[in-house]
Amino acid sequence: MRIFFLLLVLALFAPLRAATDVLAAVLLEGKWGFIDPAGTLVIPARYDDVADFSEGLAAVRQEKLWSFIAADGKNVGKLSFDAAGAMTGGLAPVRVGGKWGYADRDGRLAIPPRFDNADAFSDGCAAVRIGAAWGYIDDKGTQIVKPRYDEAAPFSDGLGRIRMDGKYGFVDRAGKLVIPPTHEEAWPFQNGRARVGVPGRFRVVGMGVIDKTGAAVIPPTFPILGEFRNGLARAVTDRAIGFVNEKGAFVIDLLAAAAPDAEVETRSAREAKAAADNIWEFSDGLARFRSGGKYGFINAAGTVEILPTFAAANSFAGSLAVVRVDGKYGYIDPFGALAIPAHFDWADDFAHERARVLRAGKWGFIDRAGKDVVPPRFAYARSFHAVDVRPAP
């Protein structure tokens, strides 16, 4: 009987707990606070600015000073800062006077403010600037890469992107320059690979992919090569427009798919060639494209699934996509039918089963049926974010 009662209590309170794990920042009467998915103001609107929660804490500003609060709205620590960033890896960049340091989850200064600029921690280290030079420190504040670069980006996949004399390369945590700065452009490593742009007369003349040794795994022959998602990347050459696999081979080619007896495909391919960068990555099995100033969607075979009839469109997210029809925003399903009528002045993608919408100058939230779950009453609202709910330190 005791076990049954305990299970009953847990079942009753689990939904309530889950609801508090998702919060959205809202602006009400000139002040910021946070609401839960039901629209309840769980953290009062008393702040002049707020950041979204990260690792259970949010940076908030009252008048000119920043501090941190927990998901229950309680203050964390007694210190205040001139500026504060997101908590990552248990540390957040903070500015005291003209110098940057790092605060821990207790709101205490863990790394004294001695830097001229500081980024968030990633892979256990952070980029910091001393004077005009960038380097890296570890989570104890110890210098691991001497400041000598013109630019340094957060570590990703074990390597940090740096810029020197206008060119990009990569360093490891030991400070070794594993890929010399010879690239005109470079993007962070993901799964052992990074996109790069080779130098040329017109700055970037070719994009390709390298591995962690700097060797080319996809030759830099693409004027446009997008980010890889689910093994595919948007790509353009002078002979093909579509998507390539991780070997650089076209698996969807809109130009090749266009045939004289396929009117829709011919039109979409011709328009795509005139505006080659107006193709976006796949999401939920469909990729957005623009043709003749209108937006539509192709499927994984490269054929047009939803005709380009919309004045604006977002990519699909959770089987719904935001579209603009006659100056108003609504949502379509994967077949192109309006699942939620277009009667909003602005609309965003769904996040945690809620989408923020603007109507008559006020922001609110709807569910997937288009029902107002949080009626529009806020001067502004951000999307819902999952909060790692932890008790205040």
C-alpha positions as CSV (number, residue, x, y, z in Angstrom):
1,M,0.0,0.0,0.0
2,R,2.8,2.4,0.9
3,I,4.5,1.8,-2.5
4,F,1.2,2.3,-4.3
5,F,0.7,5.6,-2.5
6,L,4.2,6.8,-3.4
7,L,3.7,5.9,-7.1
8,L,0.4,7.7,-7.1
9,V,2.0,10.9,-5.7
10,L,4.8,10.7,-8.2
11,A,2.3,10.3,-11.1
12,L,0.3,13.2,-9.9
13,F,3.2,15.6,-9.5
14,A,5.3,14.5,-12.5
15,P,3.4,16.6,-15.0
16,L,3.7,19.7,-12.7
17,R,7.4,19.1,-12.4
18,A,7.8,18.7,-16.2
19,A,6.0,22.0,-16.8
20,T,8.5,23.9,-14.7
21,D,11.4,22.5,-16.7
22,V,10.4,24.7,-19.7
23,L,10.4,28.5,-19.4
24,A,10.1,31.4,-21.8
25,A,11.4,35.0,-21.2
26,V,8.7,37.6,-21.6
27,L,8.6,41.4,-21.5
28,L,5.7,42.8,-19.5
29,E,5.2,46.5,-18.7
30,G,8.8,47.3,-19.4
31,K,10.3,44.5,-17.3
32,W,11.4,40.9,-18.0
33,G,10.3,37.7,-16.3
34,F,9.7,34.1,-17.2
35,I,6.5,32.1,-17.8
36,D,5.8,28.4,-17.8
37,P,4.0,26.7,-20.8
38,A,0.6,27.5,-19.2
39,G,1.4,31.2,-19.2
40,T,1.9,31.5,-15.5
41,L,4.5,34.1,-14.5
42,V,6.7,31.8,-12.4
43,I,9.5,34.4,-12.2
44,P,8.1,37.9,-11.7
45,A,8.8,40.5,-14.4
46,R,11.2,42.7,-12.4
47,Y,14.4,42.7,-14.5
48,D,15.6,45.2,-17.1
49,D,17.1,42.4,-19.2
50,V,17.5,38.7,-19.1
51,A,19.4,35.9,-20.9
52,D,17.9,32.4,-21.5
53,F,18.7,29.7,-18.9
54,S,21.9,27.7,-19.4
55,E,22.9,24.9,-17.0
56,G,20.1,25.9,-14.7
57,L,21.0,29.5,-14.3
58,A,20.1,32.7,-16.1
59,A,21.9,36.0,-16.2
60,V,19.6,38.9,-15.3
61,R,20.1,42.7,-15.1
62,Q,18.6,45.2,-12.7
63,E,19.5,48.7,-13.6
64,K,23.1,48.6,-14.6
65,L,24.3,45.4,-12.8
66,W,24.0,41.7,-13.8
67,S,23.7,38.7,-11.6
68,F,22.4,35.1,-11.8
69,I,19.1,33.5,-10.8
70,A,18.1,29.8,-10.5
71,A,15.0,28.4,-12.2
72,D,13.0,29.0,-9.0
73,G,13.8,32.8,-9.3
74,K,16.1,32.8,-6.3
75,N,19.3,34.9,-6.6
76,V,22.6,33.0,-6.8
77,G,25.5,34.5,-5.0
78,K,25.9,38.0,-3.7
79,L,28.1,39.5,-6.4
80,S,26.9,41.7,-9.2
81,F,28.7,42.3,-12.5
82,D,28.9,44.9,-15.2
83,A,28.1,42.2,-17.8
84,A,27.5,38.5,-17.8
85,G,27.3,35.7,-20.3
86,A,25.9,32.2,-20.4
87,M,26.9,29.5,-18.0
88,T,28.7,26.6,-19.8
89,G,30.8,24.0,-18.2
90,G,30.0,25.4,-14.8
91,L,31.5,28.9,-15.6
92,A,30.1,32.1,-17.1
93,P,32.1,35.0,-18.5
94,V,31.6,38.2,-16.4
95,R,32.9,41.7,-16.6
96,V,34.0,43.7,-13.6
97,G,35.1,47.2,-14.5
98,G,37.0,46.9,-17.7
99,K,38.2,43.4,-17.3
100,W,36.6,39.9,-17.9
101,G,36.8,36.9,-15.7
102,Y,34.5,33.9,-14.9
103,A,31.9,33.2,-12.2
104,D,31.0,29.7,-11.1
105,R,27.5,28.2,-10.3
106,D,27.6,29.7,-6.8
107,G,27.9,33.2,-8.4
108,R,31.5,33.6,-7.1
109,L,34.5,34.7,-9.1
110,A,36.3,31.5,-9.9
111,I,38.7,33.1,-12.4
112,P,39.7,36.7,-11.5
113,P,38.9,39.4,-14.1
114,R,42.1,40.0,-16.0
115,F,41.1,39.7,-19.6
116,D,40.1,42.3,-22.2
117,N,37.5,40.0,-23.6
118,A,36.3,36.4,-22.9
119,D,34.1,33.8,-24.6
120,A,32.1,31.0,-23.1
121,F,33.7,27.7,-22.3
122,S,33.6,24.8,-24.7
123,D,35.4,21.5,-24.6
124,G,36.8,22.6,-21.2
125,C,38.6,25.7,-22.5
126,A,37.7,29.3,-23.4
127,A,39.1,31.9,-25.8
128,V,40.3,35.0,-24.1
129,R,41.8,38.3,-25.3
130,I,44.7,40.2,-23.7
131,G,45.4,43.4,-25.5
132,A,44.8,42.7,-29.2
133,A,45.8,39.0,-29.0
134,W,43.6,36.0,-28.5
135,G,44.5,32.7,-26.8
136,Y,42.9,30.0,-24.6
137,I,42.6,29.1,-21.0
138,D,41.4,26.0,-19.2
139,D,38.7,25.9,-16.5
140,K,41.2,26.8,-13.8
141,G,42.2,30.0,-15.6
142,T,45.6,28.5,-16.7
143,Q,46.8,29.6,-20.0
144,I,47.0,26.7,-22.4
145,V,47.4,28.6,-25.7
146,K,49.5,31.7,-25.6
147,P,47.6,34.9,-26.8
148,R,49.1,35.5,-30.3
149,Y,46.1,35.3,-32.7
150,D,44.0,37.9,-34.3
151,E,40.9,35.9,-33.6
152,A,40.0,32.7,-31.7
153,A,36.7,30.8,-31.7
154,P,35.4,28.3,-29.2
155,F,36.8,24.8,-29.3
156,S,34.7,22.2,-31.2
157,D,35.5,18.5,-31.6
158,G,38.9,19.0,-29.9
159,L,40.2,21.9,-32.0
160,G,39.9,25.7,-31.9
161,R,39.7,27.8,-35.0
162,I,42.1,30.7,-35.0
163,R,42.9,33.6,-37.5
164,M,46.3,35.0,-38.1
165,D,47.2,37.6,-40.8
166,G,43.8,37.2,-42.3
167,K,43.9,33.4,-42.7
168,Y,42.3,30.6,-40.7
169,G,43.8,27.5,-39.1
170,F,43.3,25.3,-36.1
171,V,45.1,24.6,-32.8
172,D,44.7,21.8,-30.3
173,R,44.5,22.1,-26.5
174,A,48.3,21.8,-26.2
175,G,48.6,24.9,-28.2
176,K,50.0,23.1,-31.2
177,L,49.1,24.6,-34.6
178,V,47.8,21.4,-36.1
179,I,46.4,23.0,-39.2
180,P,48.3,26.1,-40.3
181,P,46.4,29.3,-41.1
182,T,46.2,29.0,-44.9
183,H,42.4,29.1,-45.4
184,E,40.5,32.1,-46.5
185,E,37.5,30.9,-44.5
186,A,36.9,28.0,-42.0
187,W,34.1,26.6,-40.0
188,P,34.2,24.6,-36.7
189,F,35.0,20.9,-36.8
190,Q,32.1,18.5,-36.4
191,N,32.6,14.7,-36.4
192,G,36.2,15.0,-37.5
193,R,35.6,17.3,-40.5
194,A,35.4,21.0,-41.1
195,R,34.4,23.1,-44.1
196,V,37.0,25.5,-45.5
197,G,37.3,28.1,-48.3
198,V,40.5,28.3,-50.4
199,P,42.1,31.6,-51.1
200,G,41.7,33.2,-54.5
201,R,41.3,36.4,-56.5
202,F,37.8,37.0,-55.2
203,R,38.4,36.0,-51.6
204,V,36.6,32.6,-51.5
205,V,36.6,30.8,-54.8
206,G,36.1,27.3,-53.7
207,M,34.7,25.5,-50.6
208,G,35.6,22.0,-49.5
209,V,36.0,19.8,-46.4
210,I,39.2,18.8,-44.5
211,D,39.9,16.3,-41.8
212,K,41.9,16.9,-38.6
213,T,45.2,16.5,-40.4
214,G,44.3,19.3,-42.8
215,A,43.9,16.9,-45.7
216,A,41.1,17.5,-48.2
217,V,38.3,14.9,-48.0
218,I,36.1,16.9,-50.4
219,P,38.1,19.0,-52.8
220,P,37.5,22.8,-52.7
221,T,35.5,23.0,-55.9
222,F,32.2,24.3,-54.7
223,P,31.2,28.0,-54.9
224,I,28.6,27.1,-52.2
225,L,28.8,24.3,-49.8
226,G,26.5,24.3,-46.8
227,E,26.6,22.6,-43.4
228,F,26.2,18.9,-43.4
229,R,23.0,17.6,-41.8
230,N,22.1,14.0,-41.7
231,G,24.9,13.3,-44.2
232,L,23.8,15.8,-46.8
233,A,24.9,19.4,-47.5
234,R,23.5,22.0,-49.9
235,A,25.9,22.5,-52.8
236,V,26.3,24.4,-56.0
237,T,28.7,24.1,-58.9
238,D,28.6,25.5,-62.4
239,R,27.0,22.2,-63.5
240,A,24.9,21.1,-60.6
241,I,22.6,22.5,-57.9
242,G,21.3,20.4,-55.0
243,F,22.8,18.3,-52.3
244,V,26.0,16.3,-51.9
245,N,26.9,13.4,-49.6
246,E,29.9,13.2,-47.3
247,K,32.1,12.2,-50.2
248,G,31.1,15.3,-52.2
249,A,29.0,13.5,-54.7
250,F,25.7,14.9,-55.8
251,V,22.8,12.7,-54.6
252,I,20.2,15.3,-55.5
253,D,20.7,17.5,-58.5
254,L,17.9,19.8,-59.5
255,L,19.4,20.5,-62.9
256,A,19.8,16.9,-63.8
257,A,16.4,16.1,-62.5
258,A,14.8,18.7,-64.7
259,A,13.2,17.2,-67.8
260,P,11.3,18.8,-70.7
261,D,8.1,16.9,-69.7
262,A,8.4,17.9,-66.0
263,E,7.1,21.4,-66.0
264,V,7.4,22.0,-62.3
265,E,10.9,20.5,-61.9
266,T,12.1,22.4,-65.0
267,R,10.9,25.7,-63.6
268,S,12.3,25.1,-60.1
269,A,15.7,24.1,-61.5
270,R,15.9,27.1,-63.9
271,E,15.0,29.5,-61.1
272,A,17.4,27.8,-58.7
273,K,20.2,28.3,-61.2
274,A,19.4,32.0,-61.4
275,A,19.5,32.3,-57.5
276,A,21.7,29.3,-56.6
277,D,22.0,30.1,-52.9
278,N,18.2,30.0,-52.4
279,I,18.1,26.4,-51.4
280,W,18.1,25.4,-47.7
281,E,19.1,22.3,-45.8
282,F,16.7,19.4,-45.3
283,S,14.5,19.3,-42.2
284,D,11.8,16.7,-41.6
285,G,12.5,15.2,-45.0
286,L,11.9,18.4,-47.0
287,A,14.2,21.2,-48.2
288,R,13.0,24.7,-48.7
289,F,13.8,26.5,-51.9
290,R,12.9,29.9,-53.5
291,S,11.8,30.1,-57.1
292,G,10.6,33.3,-58.7
293,G,10.4,35.1,-55.4
294,K,8.2,32.4,-53.9
295,Y,9.0,29.5,-51.5
296,G,8.3,25.8,-51.9
297,F,9.8,22.5,-50.8
298,I,11.5,19.5,-52.5
299,N,11.7,16.0,-51.2
300,A,14.6,13.6,-50.8
301,A,14.3,12.6,-54.4
302,G,14.8,16.2,-55.5
303,T,11.3,16.6,-56.9
304,V,9.0,19.4,-55.9
305,E,6.7,18.3,-53.1
306,I,5.1,21.7,-52.3
307,L,4.9,24.2,-55.1
308,P,6.6,27.6,-54.6
309,T,3.5,29.7,-53.8
310,F,4.4,31.3,-50.5
311,A,5.7,34.8,-50.0
312,A,7.9,33.6,-47.1
313,A,8.5,30.2,-45.4
314,N,10.6,28.6,-42.7
315,S,12.0,25.1,-42.8
316,F,9.8,22.4,-41.4
317,A,10.1,21.8,-37.6
318,G,8.1,19.1,-36.0
319,S,6.0,18.5,-39.2
320,L,4.9,22.1,-39.4
321,A,6.4,25.1,-41.3
322,V,5.7,28.8,-40.9
323,V,4.5,30.4,-44.1
324,R,3.3,33.9,-45.1
325,V,0.0,34.1,-47.1
326,D,-1.5,37.5,-48.1
327,G,0.7,39.3,-45.5
328,K,-0.2,37.1,-42.6
329,Y,1.6,34.1,-41.1
330,G,0.3,30.5,-40.5
331,Y,1.5,26.9,-40.6
332,I,1.5,24.3,-43.3
333,D,1.7,20.5,-43.0
334,P,4.1,18.3,-45.1
335,F,1.5,18.2,-47.9
336,G,1.4,22.0,-48.2
337,A,-2.1,22.4,-46.7
338,L,-2.7,25.1,-44.1
339,A,-2.8,23.3,-40.8
340,I,-3.1,26.6,-38.8
341,P,-4.7,29.5,-40.6
342,A,-2.6,32.5,-41.6
343,H,-3.9,35.2,-39.3
344,F,-0.8,36.1,-37.3
345,D,1.3,39.3,-37.8
346,W,4.4,37.1,-37.2
347,A,5.0,33.5,-36.2
348,D,7.9,31.4,-35.1
349,D,8.8,27.7,-35.2
350,F,7.4,25.4,-32.5
351,A,9.6,24.8,-29.5
352,H,8.5,22.4,-26.7
353,E,5.0,22.2,-28.2
354,R,4.5,26.0,-28.2
355,A,5.1,28.6,-30.8
356,R,5.3,32.3,-30.2
357,V,3.1,34.5,-32.3
358,L,2.4,38.2,-32.7
359,R,-1.1,39.5,-33.0
360,A,-2.3,43.1,-32.7
361,G,1.0,44.2,-31.3
362,K,1.2,41.6,-28.5
363,W,3.0,38.3,-28.2
364,G,1.6,35.0,-27.0
365,F,1.9,31.3,-27.6
366,I,-0.2,28.7,-29.5
367,D,-0.2,24.9,-29.5
368,R,-0.1,22.7,-32.6
369,A,-3.8,23.0,-33.1
370,G,-3.5,26.7,-33.4
371,K,-5.2,27.3,-30.0
372,D,-4.1,30.2,-27.8
373,V,-2.5,28.5,-24.8
374,V,-0.9,31.8,-23.7
375,P,-3.1,34.6,-25.0
376,P,-1.1,37.5,-26.6
377,R,-0.5,40.0,-23.8
378,F,3.3,40.6,-23.8
379,A,5.3,43.4,-25.3
380,Y,7.8,40.7,-26.4
381,A,8.4,37.0,-25.8
382,R,11.2,34.6,-26.6
383,S,10.7,30.9,-27.4
384,F,10.5,28.3,-24.7
385,H,13.7,26.6,-23.6
386,A,14.3,23.6,-21.5
387,V,15.8,24.5,-18.1
388,D,18.1,22.2,-16.2
389,V,16.2,22.6,-13.0
390,R,18.6,22.5,-10.0
391,P,18.2,24.0,-6.6
392,A,19.9,27.3,-6.0
393,P,23.5,26.8,-4.8
